[in-house]
Amino acid sequence: MPTGLSFEDWEKAGRQISGLVNASTWWLGDWLVYGKEHYTDRYQRGIKSAGLQYQTLRNYAWVSRRFEFHRRRSALSFQHHAEVASLPVPEQEIWFDRAERNNWTTKQLRNAIGAARSDGGHDERQVEAKRQLSVPHSHVRCWHQAAQQAGSELEQWMLTTLDNAAERILAELE
């Protein structure tokens, strides 16, 4: 670093370096996916030439495969994408929206997903509100069936459904 660098310039450099690191992770993942598809016979040699751990590169490639270029959120880091990569696409989009709206760090996103999946024992700071509703059993049975059809746990399905409904209604008001 140059001597006498102002705080503002130092901070700007950090943002730029961070952007390069984030982009290079995607580039490496995409590079590995391309190599696997086009150079299956020389793929391992290419990996060794990169000088990175095989498992690290495999993780990058796995995340890259899960997110086509048009689905990648530039406001979120590669690690944000890695946190939701194992979820179904509709859930990924919901969590991305929340992370962007709330300006969550990767850790905050991970904690929020964990809190939503957990049945109890939440840290009160991680859960905005906990409410109890009296609901007829027939509704609960119907919701369980819908959640199963969607391949989701009931609580996650309910949160997703309510969030989608709220976003549609709020969008109509704009």
Chimera marker file (.cmm) of the C-alpha trace (Angstrom):
<marker_set name="trace">
<marker id="1" x="0.000" y="0.000" z="0.000" r="1" g="1" b="0" radius="0.5"/>
<marker id="2" x="1.280" y="3.476" z="-0.772" r="1" g="1" b="0" radius="0.5"/>
<marker id="3" x="2.447" y="5.578" z="2.162" r="1" g="1" b="0" radius="0.5"/>
<marker id="4" x="0.049" y="8.364" z="3.157" r="1" g="1" b="0" radius="0.5"/>
<marker id="5" x="-3.052" y="6.726" z="1.697" r="1" g="1" b="0" radius="0.5"/>
<marker id="6" x="-6.186" y="8.515" z="2.918" r="1" g="1" b="0" radius="0.5"/>
<marker id="7" x="-8.843" y="6.526" z="4.745" r="1" g="1" b="0" radius="0.5"/>
<marker id="8" x="-11.294" y="7.077" z="1.879" r="1" g="1" b="0" radius="0.5"/>
<marker id="9" x="-8.806" y="5.761" z="-0.688" r="1" g="1" b="0" radius="0.5"/>
<marker id="10" x="-7.890" y="2.830" z="1.549" r="1" g="1" b="0" radius="0.5"/>
<marker id="11" x="-11.592" y="2.021" z="2.009" r="1" g="1" b="0" radius="0.5"/>
<marker id="12" x="-12.221" y="2.290" z="-1.749" r="1" g="1" b="0" radius="0.5"/>
<marker id="13" x="-9.296" y="-0.053" z="-2.435" r="1" g="1" b="0" radius="0.5"/>
<marker id="14" x="-10.766" y="-2.576" z="-0.004" r="1" g="1" b="0" radius="0.5"/>
<marker id="15" x="-14.110" y="-2.525" z="-1.839" r="1" g="1" b="0" radius="0.5"/>
<marker id="16" x="-12.349" y="-2.988" z="-5.174" r="1" g="1" b="0" radius="0.5"/>
<marker id="17" x="-10.188" y="-5.845" z="-3.907" r="1" g="1" b="0" radius="0.5"/>
<marker id="18" x="-13.244" y="-7.487" z="-2.345" r="1" g="1" b="0" radius="0.5"/>
<marker id="19" x="-15.056" y="-7.222" z="-5.677" r="1" g="1" b="0" radius="0.5"/>
<marker id="20" x="-12.131" y="-8.870" z="-7.444" r="1" g="1" b="0" radius="0.5"/>
<marker id="21" x="-11.997" y="-11.705" z="-4.903" r="1" g="1" b="0" radius="0.5"/>
<marker id="22" x="-15.749" y="-12.294" z="-5.261" r="1" g="1" b="0" radius="0.5"/>
<marker id="23" x="-15.557" y="-12.211" z="-9.057" r="1" g="1" b="0" radius="0.5"/>
<marker id="24" x="-12.515" y="-14.491" z="-9.146" r="1" g="1" b="0" radius="0.5"/>
<marker id="25" x="-14.396" y="-17.109" z="-7.146" r="1" g="1" b="0" radius="0.5"/>
<marker id="26" x="-17.122" y="-17.143" z="-9.791" r="1" g="1" b="0" radius="0.5"/>
<marker id="27" x="-14.492" y="-17.166" z="-12.556" r="1" g="1" b="0" radius="0.5"/>
<marker id="28" x="-12.730" y="-20.160" z="-11.041" r="1" g="1" b="0" radius="0.5"/>
<marker id="29" x="-16.028" y="-22.025" z="-10.640" r="1" g="1" b="0" radius="0.5"/>
<marker id="30" x="-17.045" y="-21.269" z="-14.215" r="1" g="1" b="0" radius="0.5"/>
<marker id="31" x="-13.548" y="-22.170" z="-15.428" r="1" g="1" b="0" radius="0.5"/>
<marker id="32" x="-13.779" y="-25.563" z="-13.735" r="1" g="1" b="0" radius="0.5"/>
<marker id="33" x="-17.274" y="-26.251" z="-15.118" r="1" g="1" b="0" radius="0.5"/>
<marker id="34" x="-16.045" y="-25.403" z="-18.614" r="1" g="1" b="0" radius="0.5"/>
<marker id="35" x="-12.973" y="-27.608" z="-18.231" r="1" g="1" b="0" radius="0.5"/>
<marker id="36" x="-15.041" y="-30.552" z="-17.004" r="1" g="1" b="0" radius="0.5"/>
<marker id="37" x="-17.362" y="-30.211" z="-20.015" r="1" g="1" b="0" radius="0.5"/>
<marker id="38" x="-14.684" y="-29.649" z="-22.678" r="1" g="1" b="0" radius="0.5"/>
<marker id="39" x="-11.478" y="-31.327" z="-21.486" r="1" g="1" b="0" radius="0.5"/>
<marker id="40" x="-12.526" y="-34.399" z="-19.561" r="1" g="1" b="0" radius="0.5"/>
<marker id="41" x="-9.278" y="-36.189" z="-20.434" r="1" g="1" b="0" radius="0.5"/>
<marker id="42" x="-7.033" y="-33.307" z="-19.247" r="1" g="1" b="0" radius="0.5"/>
<marker id="43" x="-9.280" y="-31.890" z="-16.549" r="1" g="1" b="0" radius="0.5"/>
<marker id="44" x="-7.189" y="-33.070" z="-13.561" r="1" g="1" b="0" radius="0.5"/>
<marker id="45" x="-4.032" y="-31.584" z="-15.086" r="1" g="1" b="0" radius="0.5"/>
<marker id="46" x="-5.796" y="-28.229" z="-15.429" r="1" g="1" b="0" radius="0.5"/>
<marker id="47" x="-6.902" y="-28.314" z="-11.807" r="1" g="1" b="0" radius="0.5"/>
<marker id="48" x="-3.346" y="-28.951" z="-10.641" r="1" g="1" b="0" radius="0.5"/>
<marker id="49" x="-2.109" y="-26.021" z="-12.711" r="1" g="1" b="0" radius="0.5"/>
<marker id="50" x="-4.460" y="-23.668" z="-10.848" r="1" g="1" b="0" radius="0.5"/>
<marker id="51" x="-2.574" y="-24.411" z="-7.637" r="1" g="1" b="0" radius="0.5"/>
<marker id="52" x="-5.679" y="-24.512" z="-5.456" r="1" g="1" b="0" radius="0.5"/>
<marker id="53" x="-7.127" y="-27.296" z="-3.354" r="1" g="1" b="0" radius="0.5"/>
<marker id="54" x="-9.228" y="-29.707" z="-5.400" r="1" g="1" b="0" radius="0.5"/>
<marker id="55" x="-12.125" y="-29.587" z="-2.925" r="1" g="1" b="0" radius="0.5"/>
<marker id="56" x="-12.121" y="-25.772" z="-2.936" r="1" g="1" b="0" radius="0.5"/>
<marker id="57" x="-12.393" y="-25.719" z="-6.720" r="1" g="1" b="0" radius="0.5"/>
<marker id="58" x="-15.102" y="-28.390" z="-6.650" r="1" g="1" b="0" radius="0.5"/>
<marker id="59" x="-17.097" y="-26.249" z="-4.231" r="1" g="1" b="0" radius="0.5"/>
<marker id="60" x="-16.715" y="-23.227" z="-6.521" r="1" g="1" b="0" radius="0.5"/>
<marker id="61" x="-17.855" y="-25.279" z="-9.504" r="1" g="1" b="0" radius="0.5"/>
<marker id="62" x="-20.827" y="-26.700" z="-7.612" r="1" g="1" b="0" radius="0.5"/>
<marker id="63" x="-22.069" y="-23.218" z="-6.695" r="1" g="1" b="0" radius="0.5"/>
<marker id="64" x="-21.409" y="-21.938" z="-10.224" r="1" g="1" b="0" radius="0.5"/>
<marker id="65" x="-23.477" y="-24.774" z="-11.695" r="1" g="1" b="0" radius="0.5"/>
<marker id="66" x="-26.381" y="-23.966" z="-9.363" r="1" g="1" b="0" radius="0.5"/>
<marker id="67" x="-26.549" y="-20.342" z="-10.535" r="1" g="1" b="0" radius="0.5"/>
<marker id="68" x="-26.638" y="-19.508" z="-14.207" r="1" g="1" b="0" radius="0.5"/>
<marker id="69" x="-25.168" y="-16.103" z="-14.908" r="1" g="1" b="0" radius="0.5"/>
<marker id="70" x="-28.566" y="-14.357" z="-15.096" r="1" g="1" b="0" radius="0.5"/>
<marker id="71" x="-29.501" y="-15.619" z="-11.593" r="1" g="1" b="0" radius="0.5"/>
<marker id="72" x="-26.382" y="-14.347" z="-9.860" r="1" g="1" b="0" radius="0.5"/>
<marker id="73" x="-27.019" y="-11.349" z="-7.649" r="1" g="1" b="0" radius="0.5"/>
<marker id="74" x="-24.249" y="-8.796" z="-7.993" r="1" g="1" b="0" radius="0.5"/>
<marker id="75" x="-25.224" y="-7.174" z="-4.687" r="1" g="1" b="0" radius="0.5"/>
<marker id="76" x="-24.491" y="-10.464" z="-2.905" r="1" g="1" b="0" radius="0.5"/>
<marker id="77" x="-21.194" y="-12.278" z="-2.566" r="1" g="1" b="0" radius="0.5"/>
<marker id="78" x="-20.291" y="-15.709" z="-3.865" r="1" g="1" b="0" radius="0.5"/>
<marker id="79" x="-20.547" y="-16.898" z="-0.258" r="1" g="1" b="0" radius="0.5"/>
<marker id="80" x="-24.159" y="-15.655" z="-0.046" r="1" g="1" b="0" radius="0.5"/>
<marker id="81" x="-24.872" y="-17.799" z="-3.100" r="1" g="1" b="0" radius="0.5"/>
<marker id="82" x="-23.074" y="-20.768" z="-1.529" r="1" g="1" b="0" radius="0.5"/>
<marker id="83" x="-25.296" y="-20.475" z="1.571" r="1" g="1" b="0" radius="0.5"/>
<marker id="84" x="-28.489" y="-21.030" z="-0.441" r="1" g="1" b="0" radius="0.5"/>
<marker id="85" x="-27.135" y="-23.240" z="-3.240" r="1" g="1" b="0" radius="0.5"/>
<marker id="86" x="-28.621" y="-26.439" z="-1.810" r="1" g="1" b="0" radius="0.5"/>
<marker id="87" x="-32.137" y="-24.956" z="-1.567" r="1" g="1" b="0" radius="0.5"/>
<marker id="88" x="-34.808" y="-25.208" z="-4.252" r="1" g="1" b="0" radius="0.5"/>
<marker id="89" x="-34.678" y="-22.281" z="-6.702" r="1" g="1" b="0" radius="0.5"/>
<marker id="90" x="-37.816" y="-20.517" z="-5.399" r="1" g="1" b="0" radius="0.5"/>
<marker id="91" x="-36.405" y="-20.557" z="-1.859" r="1" g="1" b="0" radius="0.5"/>
<marker id="92" x="-33.050" y="-19.298" z="-3.116" r="1" g="1" b="0" radius="0.5"/>
<marker id="93" x="-34.763" y="-16.292" z="-4.647" r="1" g="1" b="0" radius="0.5"/>
<marker id="94" x="-36.686" y="-15.552" z="-1.458" r="1" g="1" b="0" radius="0.5"/>
<marker id="95" x="-33.534" y="-15.678" z="0.657" r="1" g="1" b="0" radius="0.5"/>
<marker id="96" x="-31.673" y="-13.528" z="-1.870" r="1" g="1" b="0" radius="0.5"/>
<marker id="97" x="-34.451" y="-10.933" z="-1.716" r="1" g="1" b="0" radius="0.5"/>
<marker id="98" x="-34.310" y="-10.902" z="2.075" r="1" g="1" b="0" radius="0.5"/>
<marker id="99" x="-30.515" y="-10.687" z="2.157" r="1" g="1" b="0" radius="0.5"/>
<marker id="100" x="-30.508" y="-7.784" z="-0.296" r="1" g="1" b="0" radius="0.5"/>
<marker id="101" x="-33.384" y="-5.972" z="1.409" r="1" g="1" b="0" radius="0.5"/>
<marker id="102" x="-31.789" y="-6.342" z="4.864" r="1" g="1" b="0" radius="0.5"/>
<marker id="103" x="-28.184" y="-5.936" z="3.682" r="1" g="1" b="0" radius="0.5"/>
<marker id="104" x="-27.273" y="-9.191" z="5.458" r="1" g="1" b="0" radius="0.5"/>
<marker id="105" x="-23.773" y="-10.524" z="5.811" r="1" g="1" b="0" radius="0.5"/>
<marker id="106" x="-23.211" y="-14.165" z="4.911" r="1" g="1" b="0" radius="0.5"/>
<marker id="107" x="-23.384" y="-15.055" z="8.600" r="1" g="1" b="0" radius="0.5"/>
<marker id="108" x="-26.695" y="-13.204" z="9.043" r="1" g="1" b="0" radius="0.5"/>
<marker id="109" x="-28.136" y="-15.032" z="6.041" r="1" g="1" b="0" radius="0.5"/>
<marker id="110" x="-26.944" y="-18.388" z="7.414" r="1" g="1" b="0" radius="0.5"/>
<marker id="111" x="-28.446" y="-17.596" z="10.826" r="1" g="1" b="0" radius="0.5"/>
<marker id="112" x="-31.765" y="-16.524" z="9.328" r="1" g="1" b="0" radius="0.5"/>
<marker id="113" x="-32.005" y="-19.726" z="7.278" r="1" g="1" b="0" radius="0.5"/>
<marker id="114" x="-31.110" y="-21.771" z="10.350" r="1" g="1" b="0" radius="0.5"/>
<marker id="115" x="-33.717" y="-19.959" z="12.440" r="1" g="1" b="0" radius="0.5"/>
<marker id="116" x="-36.390" y="-20.567" z="9.797" r="1" g="1" b="0" radius="0.5"/>
<marker id="117" x="-35.560" y="-24.280" z="9.655" r="1" g="1" b="0" radius="0.5"/>
<marker id="118" x="-35.318" y="-24.749" z="13.399" r="1" g="1" b="0" radius="0.5"/>
<marker id="119" x="-38.366" y="-25.827" z="15.384" r="1" g="1" b="0" radius="0.5"/>
<marker id="120" x="-37.336" y="-24.060" z="18.565" r="1" g="1" b="0" radius="0.5"/>
<marker id="121" x="-34.528" y="-22.671" z="20.656" r="1" g="1" b="0" radius="0.5"/>
<marker id="122" x="-34.158" y="-19.541" z="18.551" r="1" g="1" b="0" radius="0.5"/>
<marker id="123" x="-31.955" y="-16.718" z="19.644" r="1" g="1" b="0" radius="0.5"/>
<marker id="124" x="-34.497" y="-13.924" z="20.118" r="1" g="1" b="0" radius="0.5"/>
<marker id="125" x="-32.315" y="-11.513" z="18.108" r="1" g="1" b="0" radius="0.5"/>
<marker id="126" x="-32.499" y="-13.798" z="15.067" r="1" g="1" b="0" radius="0.5"/>
<marker id="127" x="-36.266" y="-14.077" z="14.899" r="1" g="1" b="0" radius="0.5"/>
<marker id="128" x="-38.272" y="-10.926" z="14.297" r="1" g="1" b="0" radius="0.5"/>
<marker id="129" x="-41.523" y="-12.246" z="15.737" r="1" g="1" b="0" radius="0.5"/>
<marker id="130" x="-42.945" y="-15.478" z="17.030" r="1" g="1" b="0" radius="0.5"/>
<marker id="131" x="-46.719" y="-15.738" z="16.921" r="1" g="1" b="0" radius="0.5"/>
<marker id="132" x="-49.245" y="-18.427" z="17.726" r="1" g="1" b="0" radius="0.5"/>
<marker id="133" x="-52.375" y="-18.794" z="15.654" r="1" g="1" b="0" radius="0.5"/>
<marker id="134" x="-55.481" y="-20.824" z="16.282" r="1" g="1" b="0" radius="0.5"/>
<marker id="135" x="-56.037" y="-22.655" z="13.035" r="1" g="1" b="0" radius="0.5"/>
<marker id="136" x="-58.623" y="-25.325" z="12.212" r="1" g="1" b="0" radius="0.5"/>
<marker id="137" x="-57.062" y="-28.762" z="11.835" r="1" g="1" b="0" radius="0.5"/>
<marker id="138" x="-58.382" y="-29.069" z="8.271" r="1" g="1" b="0" radius="0.5"/>
<marker id="139" x="-56.319" y="-26.004" z="7.266" r="1" g="1" b="0" radius="0.5"/>
<marker id="140" x="-53.171" y="-27.387" z="8.855" r="1" g="1" b="0" radius="0.5"/>
<marker id="141" x="-53.689" y="-30.722" z="7.082" r="1" g="1" b="0" radius="0.5"/>
<marker id="142" x="-54.117" y="-28.899" z="3.757" r="1" g="1" b="0" radius="0.5"/>
<marker id="143" x="-50.993" y="-26.784" z="4.389" r="1" g="1" b="0" radius="0.5"/>
<marker id="144" x="-48.962" y="-29.886" z="5.231" r="1" g="1" b="0" radius="0.5"/>
<marker id="145" x="-50.002" y="-31.457" z="1.932" r="1" g="1" b="0" radius="0.5"/>
<marker id="146" x="-49.111" y="-28.315" z="-0.005" r="1" g="1" b="0" radius="0.5"/>
<marker id="147" x="-45.725" y="-28.100" z="1.719" r="1" g="1" b="0" radius="0.5"/>
<marker id="148" x="-45.011" y="-31.748" z="0.907" r="1" g="1" b="0" radius="0.5"/>
<marker id="149" x="-45.944" y="-31.172" z="-2.739" r="1" g="1" b="0" radius="0.5"/>
<marker id="150" x="-43.558" y="-28.204" z="-2.791" r="1" g="1" b="0" radius="0.5"/>
<marker id="151" x="-40.817" y="-30.354" z="-1.231" r="1" g="1" b="0" radius="0.5"/>
<marker id="152" x="-40.543" y="-28.105" z="1.796" r="1" g="1" b="0" radius="0.5"/>
<marker id="153" x="-41.003" y="-28.240" z="5.543" r="1" g="1" b="0" radius="0.5"/>
<marker id="154" x="-44.321" y="-26.761" z="6.734" r="1" g="1" b="0" radius="0.5"/>
<marker id="155" x="-42.786" y="-23.760" z="8.529" r="1" g="1" b="0" radius="0.5"/>
<marker id="156" x="-40.597" y="-22.841" z="5.550" r="1" g="1" b="0" radius="0.5"/>
<marker id="157" x="-43.518" y="-23.294" z="3.149" r="1" g="1" b="0" radius="0.5"/>
<marker id="158" x="-45.700" y="-21.035" z="5.301" r="1" g="1" b="0" radius="0.5"/>
<marker id="159" x="-43.031" y="-18.333" z="5.489" r="1" g="1" b="0" radius="0.5"/>
<marker id="160" x="-42.408" y="-18.521" z="1.750" r="1" g="1" b="0" radius="0.5"/>
<marker id="161" x="-46.117" y="-18.393" z="0.936" r="1" g="1" b="0" radius="0.5"/>
<marker id="162" x="-46.759" y="-15.464" z="3.271" r="1" g="1" b="0" radius="0.5"/>
<marker id="163" x="-43.721" y="-13.576" z="1.998" r="1" g="1" b="0" radius="0.5"/>
<marker id="164" x="-44.815" y="-14.074" z="-1.617" r="1" g="1" b="0" radius="0.5"/>
<marker id="165" x="-48.338" y="-12.888" z="-0.823" r="1" g="1" b="0" radius="0.5"/>
<marker id="166" x="-47.058" y="-9.834" z="1.056" r="1" g="1" b="0" radius="0.5"/>
<marker id="167" x="-44.642" y="-8.913" z="-1.737" r="1" g="1" b="0" radius="0.5"/>
<marker id="168" x="-47.408" y="-9.186" z="-4.376" r="1" g="1" b="0" radius="0.5"/>
<marker id="169" x="-49.771" y="-7.005" z="-2.369" r="1" g="1" b="0" radius="0.5"/>
<marker id="170" x="-47.095" y="-4.418" z="-1.601" r="1" g="1" b="0" radius="0.5"/>
<marker id="171" x="-46.019" y="-4.353" z="-5.259" r="1" g="1" b="0" radius="0.5"/>
<marker id="172" x="-49.641" y="-3.612" z="-6.273" r="1" g="1" b="0" radius="0.5"/>
<marker id="173" x="-49.635" y="-0.593" z="-3.950" r="1" g="1" b="0" radius="0.5"/>
<marker id="174" x="-46.550" y="0.934" z="-5.561" r="1" g="1" b="0" radius="0.5"/>
<link id1="1" id2="2" r="1" g="1" b="0" radius="0.2"/>
<link id1="2" id2="3" r="1" g="1" b="0" radius="0.2"/>
<link id1="3" id2="4" r="1" g="1" b="0" radius="0.2"/>
<link id1="4" id2="5" r="1" g="1" b="0" radius="0.2"/>
<link id1="5" id2="6" r="1" g="1" b="0" radius="0.2"/>
<link id1="6" id2="7" r="1" g="1" b="0" radius="0.2"/>
<link id1="7" id2="8" r="1" g="1" b="0" radius="0.2"/>
<link id1="8" id2="9" r="1" g="1" b="0" radius="0.2"/>
<link id1="9" id2="10" r="1" g="1" b="0" radius="0.2"/>
<link id1="10" id2="11" r="1" g="1" b="0" radius="0.2"/>
<link id1="11" id2="12" r="1" g="1" b="0" radius="0.2"/>
<link id1="12" id2="13" r="1" g="1" b="0" radius="0.2"/>
<link id1="13" id2="14" r="1" g="1" b="0" radius="0.2"/>
<link id1="14" id2="15" r="1" g="1" b="0" radius="0.2"/>
<link id1="15" id2="16" r="1" g="1" b="0" radius="0.2"/>
<link id1="16" id2="17" r="1" g="1" b="0" radius="0.2"/>
<link id1="17" id2="18" r="1" g="1" b="0" radius="0.2"/>
<link id1="18" id2="19" r="1" g="1" b="0" radius="0.2"/>
<link id1="19" id2="20" r="1" g="1" b="0" radius="0.2"/>
<link id1="20" id2="21" r="1" g="1" b="0" radius="0.2"/>
<link id1="21" id2="22" r="1" g="1" b="0" radius="0.2"/>
<link id1="22" id2="23" r="1" g="1" b="0" radius="0.2"/>
<link id1="23" id2="24" r="1" g="1" b="0" radius="0.2"/>
<link id1="24" id2="25" r="1" g="1" b="0" radius="0.2"/>
<link id1="25" id2="26" r="1" g="1" b="0" radius="0.2"/>
<link id1="26" id2="27" r="1" g="1" b="0" radius="0.2"/>
<link id1="27" id2="28" r="1" g="1" b="0" radius="0.2"/>
<link id1="28" id2="29" r="1" g="1" b="0" radius="0.2"/>
<link id1="29" id2="30" r="1" g="1" b="0" radius="0.2"/>
<link id1="30" id2="31" r="1" g="1" b="0" radius="0.2"/>
<link id1="31" id2="32" r="1" g="1" b="0" radius="0.2"/>
<link id1="32" id2="33" r="1" g="1" b="0" radius="0.2"/>
<link id1="33" id2="34" r="1" g="1" b="0" radius="0.2"/>
<link id1="34" id2="35" r="1" g="1" b="0" radius="0.2"/>
<link id1="35" id2="36" r="1" g="1" b="0" radius="0.2"/>
<link id1="36" id2="37" r="1" g="1" b="0" radius="0.2"/>
<link id1="37" id2="38" r="1" g="1" b="0" radius="0.2"/>
<link id1="38" id2="39" r="1" g="1" b="0" radius="0.2"/>
<link id1="39" id2="40" r="1" g="1" b="0" radius="0.2"/>
<link id1="40" id2="41" r="1" g="1" b="0" radius="0.2"/>
<link id1="41" id2="42" r="1" g="1" b="0" radius="0.2"/>
<link id1="42" id2="43" r="1" g="1" b="0" radius="0.2"/>
<link id1="43" id2="44" r="1" g="1" b="0" radius="0.2"/>
<link id1="44" id2="45" r="1" g="1" b="0" radius="0.2"/>
<link id1="45" id2="46" r="1" g="1" b="0" radius="0.2"/>
<link id1="46" id2="47" r="1" g="1" b="0" radius="0.2"/>
<link id1="47" id2="48" r="1" g="1" b="0" radius="0.2"/>
<link id1="48" id2="49" r="1" g="1" b="0" radius="0.2"/>
<link id1="49" id2="50" r="1" g="1" b="0" radius="0.2"/>
<link id1="50" id2="51" r="1" g="1" b="0" radius="0.2"/>
<link id1="51" id2="52" r="1" g="1" b="0" radius="0.2"/>
<link id1="52" id2="53" r="1" g="1" b="0" radius="0.2"/>
<link id1="53" id2="54" r="1" g="1" b="0" radius="0.2"/>
<link id1="54" id2="55" r="1" g="1" b="0" radius="0.2"/>
<link id1="55" id2="56" r="1" g="1" b="0" radius="0.2"/>
<link id1="56" id2="57" r="1" g="1" b="0" radius="0.2"/>
<link id1="57" id2="58" r="1" g="1" b="0" radius="0.2"/>
<link id1="58" id2="59" r="1" g="1" b="0" radius="0.2"/>
<link id1="59" id2="60" r="1" g="1" b="0" radius="0.2"/>
<link id1="60" id2="61" r="1" g="1" b="0" radius="0.2"/>
<link id1="61" id2="62" r="1" g="1" b="0" radius="0.2"/>
<link id1="62" id2="63" r="1" g="1" b="0" radius="0.2"/>
<link id1="63" id2="64" r="1" g="1" b="0" radius="0.2"/>
<link id1="64" id2="65" r="1" g="1" b="0" radius="0.2"/>
<link id1="65" id2="66" r="1" g="1" b="0" radius="0.2"/>
<link id1="66" id2="67" r="1" g="1" b="0" radius="0.2"/>
<link id1="67" id2="68" r="1" g="1" b="0" radius="0.2"/>
<link id1="68" id2="69" r="1" g="1" b="0" radius="0.2"/>
<link id1="69" id2="70" r="1" g="1" b="0" radius="0.2"/>
<link id1="70" id2="71" r="1" g="1" b="0" radius="0.2"/>
<link id1="71" id2="72" r="1" g="1" b="0" radius="0.2"/>
<link id1="72" id2="73" r="1" g="1" b="0" radius="0.2"/>
<link id1="73" id2="74" r="1" g="1" b="0" radius="0.2"/>
<link id1="74" id2="75" r="1" g="1" b="0" radius="0.2"/>
<link id1="75" id2="76" r="1" g="1" b="0" radius="0.2"/>
<link id1="76" id2="77" r="1" g="1" b="0" radius="0.2"/>
<link id1="77" id2="78" r="1" g="1" b="0" radius="0.2"/>
<link id1="78" id2="79" r="1" g="1" b="0" radius="0.2"/>
<link id1="79" id2="80" r="1" g="1" b="0" radius="0.2"/>
<link id1="80" id2="81" r="1" g="1" b="0" radius="0.2"/>
<link id1="81" id2="82" r="1" g="1" b="0" radius="0.2"/>
<link id1="82" id2="83" r="1" g="1" b="0" radius="0.2"/>
<link id1="83" id2="84" r="1" g="1" b="0" radius="0.2"/>
<link id1="84" id2="85" r="1" g="1" b="0" radius="0.2"/>
<link id1="85" id2="86" r="1" g="1" b="0" radius="0.2"/>
<link id1="86" id2="87" r="1" g="1" b="0" radius="0.2"/>
<link id1="87" id2="88" r="1" g="1" b="0" radius="0.2"/>
<link id1="88" id2="89" r="1" g="1" b="0" radius="0.2"/>
<link id1="89" id2="90" r="1" g="1" b="0" radius="0.2"/>
<link id1="90" id2="91" r="1" g="1" b="0" radius="0.2"/>
<link id1="91" id2="92" r="1" g="1" b="0" radius="0.2"/>
<link id1="92" id2="93" r="1" g="1" b="0" radius="0.2"/>
<link id1="93" id2="94" r="1" g="1" b="0" radius="0.2"/>
<link id1="94" id2="95" r="1" g="1" b="0" radius="0.2"/>
<link id1="95" id2="96" r="1" g="1" b="0" radius="0.2"/>
<link id1="96" id2="97" r="1" g="1" b="0" radius="0.2"/>
<link id1="97" id2="98" r="1" g="1" b="0" radius="0.2"/>
<link id1="98" id2="99" r="1" g="1" b="0" radius="0.2"/>
<link id1="99" id2="100" r="1" g="1" b="0" radius="0.2"/>
<link id1="100" id2="101" r="1" g="1" b="0" radius="0.2"/>
<link id1="101" id2="102" r="1" g="1" b="0" radius="0.2"/>
<link id1="102" id2="103" r="1" g="1" b="0" radius="0.2"/>
<link id1="103" id2="104" r="1" g="1" b="0" radius="0.2"/>
<link id1="104" id2="105" r="1" g="1" b="0" radius="0.2"/>
<link id1="105" id2="106" r="1" g="1" b="0" radius="0.2"/>
<link id1="106" id2="107" r="1" g="1" b="0" radius="0.2"/>
<link id1="107" id2="108" r="1" g="1" b="0" radius="0.2"/>
<link id1="108" id2="109" r="1" g="1" b="0" radius="0.2"/>
<link id1="109" id2="110" r="1" g="1" b="0" radius="0.2"/>
<link id1="110" id2="111" r="1" g="1" b="0" radius="0.2"/>
<link id1="111" id2="112" r="1" g="1" b="0" radius="0.2"/>
<link id1="112" id2="113" r="1" g="1" b="0" radius="0.2"/>
<link id1="113" id2="114" r="1" g="1" b="0" radius="0.2"/>
<link id1="114" id2="115" r="1" g="1" b="0" radius="0.2"/>
<link id1="115" id2="116" r="1" g="1" b="0" radius="0.2"/>
<link id1="116" id2="117" r="1" g="1" b="0" radius="0.2"/>
<link id1="117" id2="118" r="1" g="1" b="0" radius="0.2"/>
<link id1="118" id2="119" r="1" g="1" b="0" radius="0.2"/>
<link id1="119" id2="120" r="1" g="1" b="0" radius="0.2"/>
<link id1="120" id2="121" r="1" g="1" b="0" radius="0.2"/>
<link id1="121" id2="122" r="1" g="1" b="0" radius="0.2"/>
<link id1="122" id2="123" r="1" g="1" b="0" radius="0.2"/>
<link id1="123" id2="124" r="1" g="1" b="0" radius="0.2"/>
<link id1="124" id2="125" r="1" g="1" b="0" radius="0.2"/>
<link id1="125" id2="126" r="1" g="1" b="0" radius="0.2"/>
<link id1="126" id2="127" r="1" g="1" b="0" radius="0.2"/>
<link id1="127" id2="128" r="1" g="1" b="0" radius="0.2"/>
<link id1="128" id2="129" r="1" g="1" b="0" radius="0.2"/>
<link id1="129" id2="130" r="1" g="1" b="0" radius="0.2"/>
<link id1="130" id2="131" r="1" g="1" b="0" radius="0.2"/>
<link id1="131" id2="132" r="1" g="1" b="0" radius="0.2"/>
<link id1="132" id2="133" r="1" g="1" b="0" radius="0.2"/>
<link id1="133" id2="134" r="1" g="1" b="0" radius="0.2"/>
<link id1="134" id2="135" r="1" g="1" b="0" radius="0.2"/>
<link id1="135" id2="136" r="1" g="1" b="0" radius="0.2"/>
<link id1="136" id2="137" r="1" g="1" b="0" radius="0.2"/>
<link id1="137" id2="138" r="1" g="1" b="0" radius="0.2"/>
<link id1="138" id2="139" r="1" g="1" b="0" radius="0.2"/>
<link id1="139" id2="140" r="1" g="1" b="0" radius="0.2"/>
<link id1="140" id2="141" r="1" g="1" b="0" radius="0.2"/>
<link id1="141" id2="142" r="1" g="1" b="0" radius="0.2"/>
<link id1="142" id2="143" r="1" g="1" b="0" radius="0.2"/>
<link id1="143" id2="144" r="1" g="1" b="0" radius="0.2"/>
<link id1="144" id2="145" r="1" g="1" b="0" radius="0.2"/>
<link id1="145" id2="146" r="1" g="1" b="0" radius="0.2"/>
<link id1="146" id2="147" r="1" g="1" b="0" radius="0.2"/>
<link id1="147" id2="148" r="1" g="1" b="0" radius="0.2"/>
<link id1="148" id2="149" r="1" g="1" b="0" radius="0.2"/>
<link id1="149" id2="150" r="1" g="1" b="0" radius="0.2"/>
<link id1="150" id2="151" r="1" g="1" b="0" radius="0.2"/>
<link id1="151" id2="152" r="1" g="1" b="0" radius="0.2"/>
<link id1="152" id2="153" r="1" g="1" b="0" radius="0.2"/>
<link id1="153" id2="154" r="1" g="1" b="0" radius="0.2"/>
<link id1="154" id2="155" r="1" g="1" b="0" radius="0.2"/>
<link id1="155" id2="156" r="1" g="1" b="0" radius="0.2"/>
<link id1="156" id2="157" r="1" g="1" b="0" radius="0.2"/>
<link id1="157" id2="158" r="1" g="1" b="0" radius="0.2"/>
<link id1="158" id2="159" r="1" g="1" b="0" radius="0.2"/>
<link id1="159" id2="160" r="1" g="1" b="0" radius="0.2"/>
<link id1="160" id2="161" r="1" g="1" b="0" radius="0.2"/>
<link id1="161" id2="162" r="1" g="1" b="0" radius="0.2"/>
<link id1="162" id2="163" r="1" g="1" b="0" radius="0.2"/>
<link id1="163" id2="164" r="1" g="1" b="0" radius="0.2"/>
<link id1="164" id2="165" r="1" g="1" b="0" radius="0.2"/>
<link id1="165" id2="166" r="1" g="1" b="0" radius="0.2"/>
<link id1="166" id2="167" r="1" g="1" b="0" radius="0.2"/>
<link id1="167" id2="168" r="1" g="1" b="0" radius="0.2"/>
<link id1="168" id2="169" r="1" g="1" b="0" radius="0.2"/>
<link id1="169" id2="170" r="1" g="1" b="0" radius="0.2"/>
<link id1="170" id2="171" r="1" g="1" b="0" radius="0.2"/>
<link id1="171" id2="172" r="1" g="1" b="0" radius="0.2"/>
<link id1="172" id2="173" r="1" g="1" b="0" radius="0.2"/>
<link id1="173" id2="174" r="1" g="1" b="0" radius="0.2"/>
</marker_set>
